């Protein structure tokens, strides 16, 4: 349910393409956020008490409501982000896949299970169960305002939690509609998902509100600030902070397939994808041929607002300056612009840019560009490609293109990225059972898959004594001689194993 508490403060949302106002939303302050969390905590008690099968049924009803309103949801996403309607619809479809998986698998993944006991605990029956945390706070991004935060929201709800969601101030309407559709589909648990809107101060209030875990998507710098707030109350924190994803192309790769995937991975959503393609390392003997294919494909693309446009404007106006700085800096240090260049930045759009020969310490190679720019640098061999790919301070996603799947998997295993696709890009994003997340500046923790469900639960271990043991080693009444015999027996057994 959306927090509708009356407040004097409002903020306007503007179209990234035209700059015209779209809507106004209220700014939720600390009091409004606290009330949302407390209400969610009240509703969560009833939700957690439900059998897993009942929670599954409710979430699948919500999924059907989202599917029924797919066009309306996609329209809001497209309006707020500027992405083409088709891309927005695909984002909704991917979200539905993940929500369905979380709903249908939570009971199996989180149910109580028995575990074995040891030599001195045969009289105990041991088990563990994953219990809901309570209320989970989610701070979402603007680039994929439905798909990305739902990797936390859907899985947290499936695990038995309530959620208070703070969407980006650029895309609040998507979050408002998401909560409204939940309340409509599951009215008996209205308020289990609450959306609070506002700028960074609203996110700060959510971090201080006493939630039982906070899931954040955004820049590393902002993550540090939010994490510092969470540290004061030891609030568990999950961070997804972007990437500088690399693609490795070997000498025996299908260059047409690699070029097609690279162009899509680098330019889709105007390059505003945390796991998008920003760096490519091609072995020297195929570098020129790959560059030609990428330039040919990328050069045919023109950003715009039409239904047939491959991608739209930059959603965040300030990102235009970042893109221009990275491209200008690379060219100024000797890189060649095979397609486009600094002049490709024409607000609010950025035309495709393909660079090569970019120094490895240039900002275009070390910082997240988050725009339709791709660097294709030559390398001597796969070993050099792996070393350069791993040298980044980010470690989120990656891809490998080579002649054989087994060889590709061997190269992928050498990469430090949290998720790797072989002979495709972002293949892992559409597989709900696969966990997603990174390390280093890309953050920590996992969403999606079984790990994503467990991320929003706490483990309770339990032992039940089945019978009184002949010798209790956890009692002061145990004879010293008996304790010594038990120690000698254990030592003898472990020496032989």
C-alpha positions in Angstrom: 0.0 0.0 0.0 1.3 3.5 -0.8 1.8 5.8 2.1 -0.7 8.7 1.5 -0.2 10.6 4.7 -0.8 14.3 4.2 2.3 16.3 3.9 3.2 19.7 2.6 6.3 18.5 0.7 5.9 17.2 -2.8 8.3 16.6 -5.7 7.8 16.5 -9.4 8.8 13.8 -11.8 9.9 14.9 -15.3 10.0 13.1 -18.6 13.7 12.3 -19.5 12.9 12.9 -23.2 11.1 16.3 -23.0 11.8 17.6 -19.5 8.0 18.1 -19.1 6.5 17.2 -15.7 4.8 13.8 -15.5 3.4 13.7 -12.0 3.9 14.9 -8.4 4.4 12.7 -5.4 4.6 13.3 -1.7 7.9 13.3 0.2 7.7 10.8 3.0 9.6 12.1 6.0 10.9 10.2 9.0 7.5 10.1 10.7 5.7 8.8 7.6 8.4 6.2 7.0 8.2 5.0 10.6 4.4 4.7 10.4 4.8 2.6 7.2 7.3 0.3 8.9 5.2 -0.2 12.0 2.1 -0.9 9.9 4.0 -3.3 7.8 5.2 -5.1 11.0 1.7 -5.5 12.2 0.5 -7.0 8.8 3.6 -9.2 8.6 2.7 -11.2 11.7 -0.4 -12.6 9.9 1.5 -13.1 6.7 4.3 -15.1 8.5 1.8 -17.3 10.2 0.4 -18.5 6.9 1.4 -21.9 5.5 3.9 -21.5 2.7 1.3 -22.8 0.2 -1.1 -19.9 1.1 1.6 -17.3 0.7 2.4 -18.9 -2.7 -1.2 -18.6 -3.8 -1.4 -15.0 -2.8 1.8 -14.1 -4.6 0.7 -15.9 -7.7 -2.5 -13.9 -7.6 -0.4 -10.7 -7.5 1.6 -12.0 -10.4 -1.5 -12.5 -12.4 -2.6 -9.0 -11.6 0.8 -7.7 -12.9 0.4 -9.8 -16.0 -3.1 -8.5 -16.6 -1.9 -4.9 -16.2 1.3 -5.4 -18.1 0.6 -2.7 -20.6 -0.2 -0.2 -17.9 2.8 -1.1 -15.8 5.1 -0.9 -18.9 3.6 2.5 -19.8 4.6 3.9 -16.5 8.1 2.5 -16.7 8.5 3.9 -20.2 7.2 7.3 -19.2 9.5 7.6 -16.2 12.7 6.1 -17.7 12.3 7.1 -21.3 13.0 3.6 -22.5 11.0 2.2 -25.4 7.7 0.6 -24.6 8.9 -2.8 -25.9 11.9 -2.7 -23.5 9.6 -1.8 -20.6 7.3 -4.7 -21.4 10.2 -7.1 -21.5 11.2 -5.8 -18.0 7.7 -6.6 -16.7 7.9 -10.1 -18.3 11.3 -10.9 -16.7 9.9 -9.7 -13.3 6.9 -12.0 -13.7 9.3 -15.0 -14.2 11.2 -14.2 -11.0 8.1 -13.6 -8.9 6.6 -16.9 -10.1 9.8 -18.8 -9.2 10.1 -17.2 -5.8 6.4 -17.9 -5.0 6.6 -21.5 -6.1 9.9 -22.4 -4.5 10.0 -20.6 -1.2 8.3 -23.4 0.7 10.7 -26.0 -0.6 13.8 -23.9 0.0 13.0 -22.6 3.4 11.2 -25.5 5.0 12.5 -27.2 8.1 15.0 -30.0 7.4 16.8 -32.5 9.4 20.6 -32.5 9.8 22.9 -35.3 10.9 24.5 -35.4 14.4 27.9 -36.5 15.6 29.4 -39.2 17.7 28.6 -37.5 21.0 25.1 -36.2 20.0 23.4 -39.4 18.8 20.8 -38.8 21.5 19.8 -35.5 19.8 17.5 -34.9 16.8 18.8 -31.8 14.9 17.0 -29.6 12.4 17.1 -26.1 11.0 14.5 -23.8 9.6 14.6 -20.5 7.8 12.4 -17.9 9.5 11.2 -14.5 8.2 13.2 -11.5 9.2 10.2 -9.3 9.7 10.2 -6.0 7.7 12.6 -5.6 4.9 13.4 -2.2 3.5 14.2 -1.9 -0.2 15.8 1.1 -1.9 15.5 0.7 -5.7 17.2 2.2 -8.8 15.8 4.1 -11.7 17.3 2.2 -14.6 15.2 -0.9 -14.1 12.6 0.4 -11.7 10.6 -2.9 -11.6 12.9 -5.8 -12.4 15.8 -4.8 -10.1 13.9 -4.0 -6.8 11.6 -7.0 -7.3 14.6 -9.2 -7.0 14.5 -8.2 -3.3 10.7 -7.4 -2.9 9.4 -10.6 -4.4 11.8 -12.9 -2.7 11.4 -11.1 0.7 7.6 -11.5 0.5 7.9 -15.1 -0.5 10.2 -15.7 2.5 7.4 -14.4 4.8 8.4 -10.8 5.3 6.7 -7.4 4.8 8.4 -4.9 2.6 8.7 -1.1 2.7 9.9 0.1 -0.7 11.5 3.4 -1.5 11.8 3.7 -5.3 14.1 6.2 -7.0 12.8 9.7 -7.0 13.1 9.5 -10.8 10.7 6.5 -11.0 8.3 6.7 -8.0 5.2 6.0 -10.1 6.3 2.5 -10.8 6.7 1.7 -7.1 3.3 3.3 -6.3 1.6 1.2 -8.9 3.4 -2.0 -7.8 2.1 -1.6 -4.2 -1.4 -0.7 -5.4 -1.6 -3.8 -7.5 -0.6 -5.9 -4.5 -3.3 -4.5 -2.3 -5.8 -5.1 -5.0 -4.8 -8.7 -5.6 -4.3 -9.6 -1.9 -6.6 -7.2 0.0 -6.6 -9.4 3.1 -2.9 -8.5 3.5 -3.0 -4.9 2.3 -0.1 -2.9 3.6 2.3 -5.9 3.4 4.0 -4.0 0.6 4.2 -0.3 1.2 5.8 2.3 -1.1 7.2 5.5 0.4 8.3 8.1 -2.1 10.8 10.9 -1.9 14.5 11.9 -2.4 17.6 10.6 -0.7 16.3 11.9 2.7 13.4 9.3 2.5 15.9 6.5 1.9 17.9 7.8 4.9 14.8 7.7 7.0 14.1 4.1 5.9 17.6 3.0 6.8 17.1 4.5 10.3 13.5 3.2 10.7 14.3 -0.1 12.4 13.7 -2.4 9.5 15.2 -5.9 9.9 17.2 -5.8 6.7 17.9 -3.2 4.0 18.4 -4.1 0.4 20.0 -1.3 -1.7 20.8 -0.8 -5.4 22.8 2.2 -6.4 26.3 3.6 -6.6 29.1 2.5 -4.3 29.4 5.9 -2.8 25.8 6.0 -1.8 25.9 2.5 -0.6 28.7 3.4 1.8 26.6 6.2 3.2 23.5 4.0 3.7 25.6 1.2 5.1 27.1 3.6 7.7 23.6 4.4 8.9 22.7 0.7 9.1 25.9 0.0 11.0 24.7 2.1 13.9 21.9 -0.3 14.6 23.6 -3.4 13.1 20.9 -3.6 10.5 21.8 -6.3 7.9 22.6 -4.7 4.6 22.6 -6.1 1.0 24.2 -4.0 -1.7 24.1 -4.2 -5.5 26.3 -1.3 -6.7 26.9 -1.6 -10.4 29.7 -3.0 -12.5 32.2 -2.5 -15.3 31.4 -5.8 -17.0 33.9 -7.3 -19.5 33.5 -9.6 -22.5 36.3 -11.8 -23.6 36.4 -12.8 -27.3 38.7 -15.7 -28.4 40.2 -16.4 -31.8 37.7 -19.1 -32.6 34.6 -17.3 -31.5 31.6 -16.7 -33.8 32.3 -13.0 -34.4 28.9 -12.2 -35.8 27.2 -13.6 -32.7 29.7 -11.9 -30.5 29.2 -8.5 -32.2 25.5 -8.8 -32.1 25.5 -9.6 -28.4 28.1 -6.9 -27.6 26.0 -4.2 -29.3 22.9 -5.2 -27.5 24.6 -5.6 -24.1 26.4 -2.2 -24.5 23.6 -0.1 -26.0 20.2 -1.5 -24.7 18.5 0.8 -22.2 21.0 3.5 -23.4 23.8 1.6 -21.7 22.1 2.2 -18.3 22.5 -1.4 -17.2 24.6 -2.4 -14.2 25.5 -5.7 -15.8 25.8 -4.2 -19.3 28.8 -4.5 -21.5 31.4 -1.7 -21.1 34.7 -3.4 -21.8 35.6 -6.0 -24.5 38.9 -7.8 -24.7 39.4 -9.5 -28.1 42.5 -11.5 -29.0 44.6 -9.6 -31.5 44.0 -11.8 -34.5 40.2 -11.1 -34.5 40.2 -7.6 -32.9 39.9 -5.7 -36.2 37.2 -8.0 -37.6 35.2 -7.8 -34.4 35.4 -4.0 -34.3 34.2 -3.8 -37.9 31.2 -5.9 -37.1 30.3 -4.0 -33.9 30.7 -0.6 -35.7 28.5 -1.8 -38.5 25.7 -2.9 -36.2 26.0 0.0 -33.7 26.2 2.6 -36.5 22.8 1.6 -37.7 21.2 2.5 -34.4 19.7 6.0 -33.6 18.3 6.8 -30.2 14.9 8.4 -30.0 11.4 8.4 -28.6 9.6 6.6 -31.3 8.1 3.1 -31.0 10.8 1.7 -33.3 13.7 3.4 -31.5 16.4 1.0 -30.3 16.9 2.9 -27.1 15.8 6.2 -25.5 17.2 9.2 -23.7 19.5 9.1 -20.7 17.2 8.9 -17.7 19.4 10.7 -15.3 20.4 14.1 -16.9 23.6 14.3 -14.8 24.9 11.1 -16.4 25.4 12.9 -19.7 28.3 14.7 -18.3 29.9 11.5 -17.0 29.6 9.9 -20.5 31.1 12.9 -22.2 34.0 13.1 -19.7 34.8 9.4 -20.1 34.8 9.6 -23.9 36.7 12.8 -24.1 39.2 11.6 -21.6 39.8 8.4 -23.5 40.2 10.2 -26.9 42.5 12.8 -25.3 44.8 10.0 -24.1 45.2 8.5 -27.6 42.1 6.2 -27.9 40.5 5.9 -31.4 36.8 6.6 -31.7 35.7 3.9 -34.3 32.2 5.2 -34.0 30.9 8.5 -32.6 32.9 10.5 -30.0 32.4 13.4 -27.6 30.0 15.0 -30.1 27.7 11.9 -29.7 26.4 13.4 -26.4 23.5 15.6 -27.4 21.1 15.9 -24.5 19.0 14.1 -23.7 20.4 11.4 -26.1 23.8 9.8 -26.6 24.4 8.2 -29.9 26.5 4.9 -29.9 30.2 5.3 -29.2 32.8 2.6 -30.0 36.3 3.1 -28.7 39.5 1.1 -29.0 43.0 1.5 -27.7 41.8 3.0 -24.5 44.5 3.1 -21.7 43.5 0.7 -19.0 43.8 3.4 -16.3 41.5 5.8 -18.2 38.1 6.5 -16.5 36.4 4.9 -19.5 38.0 1.6 -18.3 37.9 2.0 -14.5 34.7 3.9 -13.7 31.1 2.9 -14.6 30.2 4.9 -17.7 26.5 3.9 -17.6 25.9 5.1 -21.1 25.9 3.7 -24.7 29.7 3.4 -24.9 31.8 0.3 -25.4 35.5 -0.1 -25.5 37.1 -2.9 -27.5 40.8 -3.4 -26.7 43.1 -5.9 -28.2 45.0 -8.5 -26.1 47.7 -11.0 -26.9 45.8 -14.0 -25.6 43.1 -15.3 -23.3 45.4 -15.1 -20.2 45.9 -11.4 -20.8 42.1 -11.0 -21.3 41.3 -12.7 -18.0 43.9 -10.6 -16.2 42.5 -7.4 -17.6 38.9 -8.3 -16.9 39.8 -9.2 -13.3 41.8 -6.1 -12.7 38.6 -4.0 -12.3 37.5 -2.9 -8.9 34.0 -4.0 -9.9 33.0 -7.7 -10.1 29.4 -8.1 -11.1 28.9 -9.8 -14.5 30.9 -10.9 -17.5 30.7 -12.9 -20.7 32.9 -15.1 -22.8 32.6 -15.8 -26.6 34.6 -18.8 -27.9 34.2 -21.7 -30.2 33.3 -24.3 -27.7 31.0 -24.2 -24.6 33.4 -26.3 -22.5 36.3 -24.0 -23.3 34.1 -21.0 -22.6 33.1 -22.4 -19.2 36.8 -23.0 -18.3 37.6 -19.3 -19.1 34.4 -18.2 -17.2 35.6 -20.1 -14.1 38.7 -17.9 -14.1 36.7 -14.7 -13.9 35.9 -13.1 -10.5 32.5 -11.8 -11.7 29.5 -13.0 -9.7 27.7 -14.1 -12.9 29.1 -15.1 -16.3 27.5 -15.9 -19.6 29.2 -18.0 -22.3 28.3 -17.2 -25.9 25.6 -14.7 -24.8 25.4 -11.6 -22.6 23.2 -11.3 -19.5 22.0 -14.9 -20.0 21.9 -15.3 -16.3 19.4 -12.4 -15.8 16.5 -14.4 -17.2 17.1 -17.6 -15.1 15.3 -17.1 -11.8 17.0 -20.0 -10.1 20.5 -18.4 -10.5 21.6 -16.0 -7.7 22.7 -12.5 -8.8 25.2 -10.2 -7.2 28.9 -9.3 -7.1 31.8 -8.4 -4.9 34.3 -5.6 -4.5 32.8 -2.2 -5.6 29.8 -4.2 -7.0 28.6 -4.8 -3.5 27.8 -8.0 -1.6 25.0 -10.4 -1.0 22.8 -12.2 -3.5 19.3 -11.9 -4.8 17.3 -14.4 -7.0 17.4 -18.1 -6.7 17.6 -20.1 -3.5 20.3 -17.8 -2.1 18.0 -14.9 -2.7 15.2 -16.5 -0.7 17.6 -17.4 2.1 19.0 -13.8 2.1 15.7 -12.6 3.5 15.4 -15.2 6.2 17.2 -16.0 9.5 18.3 -19.5 10.3 17.2 -21.1 13.5 19.0 -24.3 14.6 17.2 -26.7 16.9 18.0 -29.9 18.8 15.5 -32.1 20.6 16.9 -34.7 23.0 15.5 -38.2 22.0 16.7 -40.1 25.1 19.0 -39.5 28.1 22.6 -40.5 27.2 24.5 -42.9 29.4 27.1 -40.2 29.9 26.2 -36.5 29.8 29.3 -34.5 28.9 27.4 -31.3 29.5 26.9 -31.9 33.2 29.1 -31.3 36.2 28.0 -34.7 37.5 29.9 -36.5 34.8 32.8 -38.5 36.4 36.2 -37.2 35.4 37.4 -40.6 34.4 34.5 -41.0 32.0 35.2 -37.7 30.4 38.9 -38.8 29.9 37.8 -42.1 28.3 35.4 -40.1 25.9 38.3 -37.8 24.9 40.6 -40.8 24.3 38.0 -42.5 22.2 37.3 -39.4 20.1 41.0 -38.8 19.6 41.5 -42.4 18.4 38.6 -42.2 16.0 39.7 -39.0 14.4 43.3 -40.2 14.0 42.0 -43.1 11.9 39.7 -41.0 9.7 
